Amino acid sequence: MEELICRRLNRLIYRIRGIIFSKRMLHCGENLIVSHKTSLIGVQYFSFGQNCFVGKDVYLECIDSYQGEKFSPSLVLGDGAFLGDSSRIGCVGLITIGDNFTSGRRVSIIDHNHGFGHVSECEIPPLSRKLCYKGPVEIGNNVWVGENVVILSGVRIGDNVTIGANSVVTTDIPDNTIACGAPCRVVRMK
């Protein structure tokens, strides 16, 4: 009985957190649930659809300035998006995630790097390098991303895609496929 009461109380607290965050967002549909130990930074650049769930210890950040450089970030989540525990999203440009997206734990989606990857930057501490935006991340509808996946900048993942655990997505993945690996490659068409 105590466990049931605890679960219901937590669910209520998560809904209240969702309401508080939604008031500061650019747009937010109904029924946002935000678990505990979650950091949402730059929420004024977030656009979330209806019935989104943000798991515990998730870190979402839209960066509008870094070392004097200005950015125009936009993080868009479609209806029914589910971000698994301990996931990370970092955005200086555009990250769009479609309807009914589901991620496992510890998923990272990043549209930028610290530096441009030139050898001349090696002597500069990583956090002192300029942020490099290589293009938007676009994730389609009905996408399942397994645990520990990393999705890098300039990538488009189509509709109805499954990305296997521990994959590193560096190139586009077409619609209706299953892909995995590091680097991630299509292994089956649905």
N, C-alpha and C positions, 0 to 999 in steps of 0.2 A: 504494500500500500504506500509506504514512504517513497519507494522508488518511482511509482507512478506520479505521485504528487511532485516529486523533484523534476521529473521529465516535463510535466505540464508547466511548472513554474519556469524552467529554463526556456521552454518554447515561448512563453509569454515575454520573458526578458529579451529574447532574440527578436521578437516582433517589435517590441518597443525600440530596441536599438535600430532596427530597420526603418522605423518611422522617423527617428531622430536624424539618421543619415540621409534619408530620402528628401527631407526638407531643404537640405543644402545642395542637392544634386541639380544638374541642368535639367534632367527629366528622370522621373522614376514612376513606374507603374505600381499597381497595388501589390500588397503581400510580400514585400521584401523582408527576408530573414537574414540577420547578420549575427553570427555566432560570437562567442567571447574570444578574447585575445586577438581580435582582428583590427588591422590598421587600414583605414581608407584615407589616403592623402590626396589632396587636390580634387575633392568630391564635386566641386563646381564644374568639372569637365566630364563627369560621368553621366551617361544616359542608359538607364536600366529599364528593361521591359517588365512585364507582370510576372509574379511568382518566381522571382530569382532567389537563390539560396547561396550565401557566402559562408563557407565552413570555418571552423575554428583555426586560429593562428594564420589567417590569410592576410597577405600584404598587397594592397592595390595602390599604385601611385601614378598620378599624372604629374609630370614635371613641366612647369611653365618657364623656369629659368634655371640655368646652371652656369656658374662662373661667368656671369655677365651676358650670356647668350640667351635669347628669348625663344620659346617654343609655343606652339599652339596645339596642345594635346587634346585627344578625344578618345574616351574609352566607352564603347557601346556594347551592351549585353542584350541579347534578344530575350523574348519571353521564355520562361522556364529554364533559364541558365542555372547550372549547379556547379559551383566552384568547390572542389574538394579541399580538405584540411591541408594546411601548410603550403598552399599554392601561392605563387607570386606573379603579379603582372606589373610591368614597368613600361610607361608610355610617355614619349615626347612628341609623337606624331598622331597616328591613328591605329587603333586596334578595334576591330569589329568582330564580334562573336555572335553567331546566329541563334535562332530559336532552338530550344531543347538541347543545348550543349551540355555535356556532362564530363567532368574531369575527375580522375582519381586524385590521390594525395600527391603533394609535392610537385605539381606541374608549374613550369615557368614559361611565361609568354612575355617576350621582350622585343621592343621595336628599335632598340638602340644599343650602342657599344660605348665603352670608355676608350676613345681613340679610333683612328682610322685603319689600324693594323699595319702601319708603316714601321720599319725597323728603327727609324729615327726617333720614334716615340718610346722605345724600350727604356730609356734612361729617365723618363718622366713617370712619377708615381701614378698608377692607374686612376686614382680619384682626382688627380690634377689635370688629366687629359680632357679635352673637349668631348662632348657627347656627339656621336656620329649616328645620324638617322639614315637608314638604308632603304626605307620604304615601309608602307603599312603592312600590318598583319591582318588578314581577312580569313575568318573561319566560318564555314557555312552552317546550314541547319542540320540538326540530327547528327551531330558529331560526338563521338565518344573518344576521349583521350585518356589513356592508361596512366598508371602511376609513374612518377619520376620523368615525365616527358618534358623536353625543352623545345620550344617553338621560337625560332629566331626571326629577325626583321626581314621584310620584303617577301613574305611567304603567303600563299593563298592555299587554304585547305578547303576542298569542295564540300558539297552536301553529302550526307549519308556516308561519312567516312569513319573508320575506326583506326586509331593510331595505337600501336602496341606499346606496352610498358617499356621504359628506359630508352625510348627513341629520341633522336635529335633531328628535328625537322628543319632542314636548311633550304629545301626547294619545294615548289608547288606540288600538291597532292590532288589528283583529279577526283571528281564526283564518284560516288558508289564504289569505293575501294577500301581495302584493308592494307595498311602500310606499317612497317616497323623497321628498326635498326638505327645504327648510328654511323653514317647518315641514314635517315629514314628513306625507304624505297617501297614502292607498291609491290605487294606479294600476292595479292588476289583481287580480282574484279568481282564485285557483288552481283 
